[in-house]
């Protein structure tokens, strides 16, 4: 175990927002490390949020630096990772932690592996290559092959690997990584949620008024909406409930490539004002919106992608003491005890999802009980401060491997 403060550089795959990896995984790990006395800098390539180009700031003891980036063309995709690798080396850290094996961060990690001897840890929170996002996102064929190769190569050549799920743990070992170098590190809740004052009835009433739902029972999805989203299952479930619970409302708060198709589906199903699309919610306001809903919903189909992920939106709902209705697979099985701290439904089955939503939305007392149990469970088992020793163990593995 690490027994002295380290200087750590983390390399993110994209901007701090709107996507979640940096803001709800990288930053939470960095902040917990800073509380342990380590010095942490996060480098990011904000191609998906150009307004952050060149921005530098500090938060909760962590330094965050954005590379200067204006475009997302091929030249920038090659040059900016090299700039991140060079900046990481300039900071002369004890260890470098690369988040995601593909794209900007993955290429930066490869540069560092090729041209330096610095201890390198890889973090993987999604199935990226063949069978995963490379098959879902509309990438050119050459990009798909590149991402699949990057995912495998960096997992084998990193000194240690942190993984968000058991499925990814087995995947990385299957790539040829030494099992002793693969550290299971599930997502945890934002520690700031412990210190927040309860959301007042007045604030919840105002948020609900903004949604246009009044006192209706509300299921909320809050987060990015990627290409290939499974939220169409939630719309189908709401359609099924139109006769049994016509007052039920679904709020889909977020942006992303999958949003237009969802909006078109809502029109086809004639859901009218029963589904609301309020757009992007700033992270600082996310907790208040979750607190204002009755249920957090996050449906999945059974796929390698979904078995591999560990959804921050499920954790946020649990940490805020909300009943979560999600699918019975992957990391959800470790976070939620069905009927006690949430409701698990059959993957890809809108009928079963509708039944799960009905059981909670029609019984608000039970929803409160589920939420109370969820909050206790997620803080007891997945608090970042309790898990940070596993991050330090991964760093110790990397440091010892580089010395050998």
Helices and strands as residue ranges (DSSP letters): E 7-11, H 21-21, I 22-26, H 27-35, E 39-44, G 50-52, E 56-59, E 62-66, H 74-90, E 95-99, H 103-115, E 120-124, H 133-136, H 141-157, E 160-163, H 166-174, G 179-181, E 182-184, G 191-194, H 201-211, E 218-222, H 232-240, E 249-253, H 259-268, G 272-274, E 275-276, H 283-292, E 295-298, H 304-308, H 312-319, E 323-327, H 332-335, E 343-345, H 350-361, H 364-382, H 384-403
